Amino acid sequence: MKVVATNKITEAQSRYPAADNHLCAWYLIMSRGNFHSEQDLRATFGDMRGFNYQYKFPIPETTLLVHTLINFESQVAYIDEIKPGNH
């Protein structure tokens, strides 16, 4: 899956240095994954939230959520924002 707006990961890593490795891991899993449906995502990220095309991924050991817009047909995940939230 192609992950778009990766600059938001870099920005979050600067603001939240303790989350650096976890954000890198999330990116690697998403970019190397072959997710064709919400069920495919849930099989890998059991704690994600959302439906249709909007999904939020909790980052382990942090309060951060990666807010995304995902188009399964075109295999594109757009990072809308990364911010603290409730898990």
Backbone as JSON Lines, residues from 0, in Angstrom:
{"i":0,"aa":"M","n":[0.85,-1.17,0.0],"ca":[0.0,0.0,0.0],"c":[0.9,1.23,0.0]}
{"i":1,"aa":"K","n":[0.53,2.2,-0.8],"ca":[1.3,3.44,-0.84],"c":[0.82,4.36,0.28]}
{"i":2,"aa":"V","n":[1.75,4.85,1.09],"ca":[1.43,5.75,2.19],"c":[1.8,7.16,1.75]}
{"i":3,"aa":"V","n":[0.82,8.06,1.79],"ca":[0.99,9.43,1.31],"c":[1.0,10.39,2.5]}
{"i":4,"aa":"A","n":[1.73,11.47,2.36],"ca":[1.89,12.51,3.38],"c":[2.77,12.0,4.52]}
{"i":5,"aa":"T","n":[3.85,11.33,4.17],"ca":[4.77,10.8,5.17],"c":[5.49,11.9,5.95]}
{"i":6,"aa":"N","n":[5.45,13.12,5.45],"ca":[6.03,14.24,6.19],"c":[5.36,14.39,7.56]}
{"i":7,"aa":"K","n":[4.13,13.94,7.68],"ca":[3.43,14.02,8.97],"c":[4.03,13.05,9.98]}
{"i":8,"aa":"I","n":[4.59,11.96,9.5],"ca":[5.31,11.04,10.4],"c":[6.57,11.73,10.91]}
{"i":9,"aa":"T","n":[7.31,12.35,10.01],"ca":[8.54,13.05,10.4],"c":[8.24,14.16,11.4]}
{"i":10,"aa":"E","n":[7.18,14.9,11.17],"ca":[6.79,15.97,12.1],"c":[6.44,15.39,13.47]}
{"i":11,"aa":"A","n":[5.69,14.3,13.49],"ca":[5.31,13.67,14.76],"c":[6.54,13.12,15.48]}
{"i":12,"aa":"Q","n":[7.48,12.58,14.74],"ca":[8.7,12.06,15.36],"c":[9.49,13.19,16.03]}
{"i":13,"aa":"S","n":[9.45,14.37,15.44],"ca":[10.13,15.52,16.03],"c":[9.42,15.98,17.31]}
{"i":14,"aa":"R","n":[8.1,16.0,17.28],"ca":[7.32,16.45,18.43],"c":[7.26,15.4,19.54]}
{"i":15,"aa":"Y","n":[7.27,14.13,19.16],"ca":[7.12,13.03,20.12],"c":[8.25,12.02,19.91]}
{"i":16,"aa":"P","n":[9.47,12.35,20.31],"ca":[10.62,11.48,20.02],"c":[10.49,10.07,20.6]}
{"i":17,"aa":"A","n":[9.76,9.9,21.68],"ca":[9.6,8.57,22.27],"c":[8.81,7.64,21.34]}
{"i":18,"aa":"A","n":[8.05,8.21,20.41],"ca":[7.22,7.41,19.5],"c":[7.94,7.08,18.19]}
{"i":19,"aa":"D","n":[9.18,7.51,18.05],"ca":[9.92,7.38,16.79],"c":[9.89,5.95,16.23]}
{"i":20,"aa":"N","n":[10.3,4.98,17.01],"ca":[10.37,3.6,16.51],"c":[8.99,3.04,16.18]}
{"i":21,"aa":"H","n":[8.01,3.37,17.01],"ca":[6.66,2.86,16.77],"c":[6.05,3.46,15.5]}
{"i":22,"aa":"L","n":[6.31,4.73,15.24],"ca":[5.81,5.35,14.01],"c":[6.49,4.74,12.79]}
{"i":23,"aa":"C","n":[7.8,4.48,12.9],"ca":[8.52,3.82,11.79],"c":[7.94,2.44,11.53]}
{"i":24,"aa":"A","n":[7.67,1.71,12.61],"ca":[7.12,0.36,12.46],"c":[5.74,0.4,11.81]}
{"i":25,"aa":"W","n":[4.9,1.34,12.24],"ca":[3.57,1.47,11.64],"c":[3.7,1.74,10.14]}
{"i":26,"aa":"Y","n":[4.59,2.67,9.77],"ca":[4.8,2.99,8.36],"c":[5.26,1.75,7.57]}
{"i":27,"aa":"L","n":[6.21,1.02,8.1],"ca":[6.72,-0.16,7.39],"c":[5.62,-1.21,7.19]}
{"i":28,"aa":"I","n":[4.83,-1.44,8.21],"ca":[3.75,-2.42,8.09],"c":[2.74,-1.96,7.04]}
{"i":29,"aa":"M","n":[2.37,-0.69,7.08],"ca":[1.39,-0.17,6.11],"c":[1.96,-0.19,4.69]}
{"i":30,"aa":"S","n":[3.18,0.27,4.52],"ca":[3.73,0.4,3.16],"c":[4.06,-0.95,2.53]}
{"i":31,"aa":"R","n":[4.34,-1.95,3.35],"ca":[4.65,-3.27,2.82],"c":[3.43,-4.19,2.79]}
{"i":32,"aa":"G","n":[2.35,-3.73,3.41],"ca":[1.15,-4.54,3.49],"c":[0.35,-4.56,2.2]}
{"i":33,"aa":"N","n":[-0.43,-5.58,2.07],"ca":[-1.3,-5.74,0.91],"c":[-2.73,-5.83,1.44]}
{"i":34,"aa":"F","n":[-3.26,-4.68,1.86],"ca":[-4.56,-4.6,2.5],"c":[-5.64,-4.3,1.45]}
{"i":35,"aa":"H","n":[-6.55,-5.24,1.28],"ca":[-7.6,-5.06,0.28],"c":[-8.96,-4.76,0.88]}
{"i":36,"aa":"S","n":[-9.04,-4.78,2.21],"ca":[-10.32,-4.53,2.86],"c":[-10.08,-4.13,4.31]}
{"i":37,"aa":"E","n":[-11.14,-3.66,4.92],"ca":[-11.08,-3.32,6.35],"c":[-10.71,-4.57,7.17]}
{"i":38,"aa":"Q","n":[-11.21,-5.72,6.76],"ca":[-10.92,-6.96,7.48],"c":[-9.42,-7.28,7.43]}
{"i":39,"aa":"D","n":[-8.78,-7.02,6.3],"ca":[-7.33,-7.23,6.19],"c":[-6.59,-6.33,7.18]}
{"i":40,"aa":"L","n":[-7.03,-5.07,7.27],"ca":[-6.4,-4.15,8.22],"c":[-6.58,-4.63,9.65]}
{"i":41,"aa":"R","n":[-7.8,-5.03,9.98],"ca":[-8.1,-5.47,11.35],"c":[-7.33,-6.73,11.73]}
{"i":42,"aa":"A","n":[-7.03,-7.57,10.75],"ca":[-6.24,-8.77,11.03],"c":[-4.82,-8.4,11.48]}
{"i":43,"aa":"T","n":[-4.31,-7.29,10.98],"ca":[-2.97,-6.83,11.35],"c":[-3.01,-5.84,12.5]}
{"i":44,"aa":"F","n":[-3.95,-4.91,12.45],"ca":[-4.08,-3.85,13.46],"c":[-5.41,-4.05,14.19]}
{"i":45,"aa":"G","n":[-5.46,-4.96,15.11],"ca":[-6.7,-5.28,15.8],"c":[-7.28,-4.14,16.61]}
{"i":46,"aa":"D","n":[-6.46,-3.17,17.0],"ca":[-6.94,-2.08,17.83],"c":[-7.27,-0.8,17.06]}
{"i":47,"aa":"M","n":[-7.27,-0.87,15.74],"ca":[-7.62,0.33,14.96],"c":[-9.1,0.61,15.06]}
{"i":48,"aa":"R","n":[-9.46,1.84,14.78],"ca":[-10.86,2.26,14.8],"c":[-11.22,2.9,13.47]}
{"i":49,"aa":"G","n":[-12.5,2.88,13.15],"ca":[-12.97,3.55,11.95],"c":[-13.77,2.63,11.06]}
{"i":50,"aa":"F","n":[-14.24,3.2,9.96],"ca":[-15.01,2.45,8.97],"c":[-15.04,3.26,7.69]}
{"i":51,"aa":"N","n":[-15.58,2.64,6.63],"ca":[-15.62,3.22,5.29],"c":[-14.22,3.52,4.8]}
{"i":52,"aa":"Y","n":[-13.76,4.73,4.93],"ca":[-12.43,5.08,4.44],"c":[-11.6,5.82,5.49]}
{"i":53,"aa":"Q","n":[-12.19,6.13,6.65],"ca":[-11.48,6.86,7.7],"c":[-11.1,5.89,8.82]}
{"i":54,"aa":"Y","n":[-9.79,5.81,9.11],"ca":[-9.3,4.89,10.13],"c":[-8.29,5.58,11.03]}
{"i":55,"aa":"K","n":[-8.32,5.22,12.32],"ca":[-7.38,5.75,13.31],"c":[-6.61,4.57,13.89]}
{"i":56,"aa":"F","n":[-5.3,4.72,13.93],"ca":[-4.42,3.67,14.41],"c":[-3.71,4.14,15.69]}
{"i":57,"aa":"P","n":[-3.97,3.48,16.81],"ca":[-3.22,3.81,18.03],"c":[-1.75,3.38,17.88]}
{"i":58,"aa":"I","n":[-0.86,4.24,18.32],"ca":[0.56,3.92,18.3],"c":[0.94,3.37,19.67]}
{"i":59,"aa":"P","n":[1.48,2.15,19.73],"ca":[1.78,1.5,21.01],"c":[2.68,2.35,21.91]}
{"i":60,"aa":"E","n":[2.44,2.23,23.21],"ca":[3.22,2.9,24.25],"c":[3.17,4.43,24.17]}
{"i":61,"aa":"T","n":[2.17,4.96,23.48],"ca":[1.97,6.41,23.38],"c":[0.48,6.69,23.46]}
{"i":62,"aa":"T","n":[0.14,7.97,23.43],"ca":[-1.27,8.36,23.32],"c":[-1.59,8.81,21.9]}
{"i":63,"aa":"L","n":[-0.67,8.59,20.97],"ca":[-0.84,9.07,19.59],"c":[-1.8,8.2,18.79]}
{"i":64,"aa":"L","n":[-2.54,8.87,17.92],"ca":[-3.39,8.21,16.94],"c":[-2.99,8.71,15.56]}
{"i":65,"aa":"V","n":[-2.81,7.78,14.62],"ca":[-2.56,8.16,13.23],"c":[-3.92,8.14,12.53]}
{"i":66,"aa":"H","n":[-4.39,9.31,12.12],"ca":[-5.66,9.44,11.42],"c":[-5.39,9.31,9.92]}
{"i":67,"aa":"T","n":[-6.09,8.38,9.27],"ca":[-5.83,8.13,7.86],"c":[-7.13,8.11,7.04]}
{"i":68,"aa":"L","n":[-6.94,8.27,5.76],"ca":[-8.0,8.06,4.77],"c":[-7.45,6.99,3.84]}
{"i":69,"aa":"I","n":[-8.17,5.88,3.71],"ca":[-7.64,4.75,2.94],"c":[-8.57,4.39,1.8]}
{"i":70,"aa":"N","n":[-7.98,4.26,0.61],"ca":[-8.71,3.78,-0.56],"c":[-8.13,2.41,-0.9]}
{"i":71,"aa":"F","n":[-8.9,1.37,-0.58],"ca":[-8.41,0.0,-0.79],"c":[-8.25,-0.32,-2.27]}
{"i":72,"aa":"E","n":[-9.13,0.2,-3.1],"ca":[-9.07,-0.09,-4.54],"c":[-7.78,0.42,-5.17]}
{"i":73,"aa":"S","n":[-7.39,1.65,-4.81],"ca":[-6.17,2.21,-5.38],"c":[-4.93,1.91,-4.53]}
{"i":74,"aa":"Q","n":[-5.15,1.26,-3.35],"ca":[-4.04,0.9,-2.46],"c":[-3.27,2.13,-1.98]}
{"i":75,"aa":"V","n":[-4.01,3.15,-1.53],"ca":[-3.4,4.38,-1.03],"c":[-3.92,4.68,0.37]}
{"i":76,"aa":"A","n":[-2.98,4.96,1.27],"ca":[-3.31,5.39,2.63],"c":[-2.77,6.8,2.8]}
{"i":77,"aa":"Y","n":[-3.65,7.76,3.01],"ca":[-3.27,9.16,3.21],"c":[-3.25,9.44,4.7]}
{"i":78,"aa":"I","n":[-2.14,9.95,5.21],"ca":[-2.06,10.32,6.63],"c":[-2.65,11.71,6.76]}
{"i":79,"aa":"D","n":[-3.8,11.8,7.39],"ca":[-4.48,13.07,7.59],"c":[-3.81,13.86,8.71]}
{"i":80,"aa":"E","n":[-3.57,13.2,9.85],"ca":[-2.88,13.85,10.95],"c":[-2.43,12.79,11.97]}
{"i":81,"aa":"I","n":[-1.49,13.19,12.79],"ca":[-1.04,12.35,13.89],"c":[-1.1,13.22,15.13]}
{"i":82,"aa":"K","n":[-1.93,12.81,16.1],"ca":[-2.1,13.63,17.29],"c":[-2.48,12.76,18.48]}
{"i":83,"aa":"P","n":[-2.27,13.3,19.69],"ca":[-2.68,12.56,20.88],"c":[-4.19,12.37,20.89]}
{"i":84,"aa":"G","n":[-4.61,11.24,21.44],"ca":[-6.03,10.95,21.54],"c":[-6.25,9.87,22.57]}
{"i":85,"aa":"N","n":[-7.48,9.5,22.75],"ca":[-7.83,8.42,23.68],"c":[-7.8,7.09,22.97]}
{"i":86,"aa":"H","n":[-7.13,6.13,23.56],"ca":[-7.06,4.78,22.97],"c":[-8.26,4.0,23.33]}
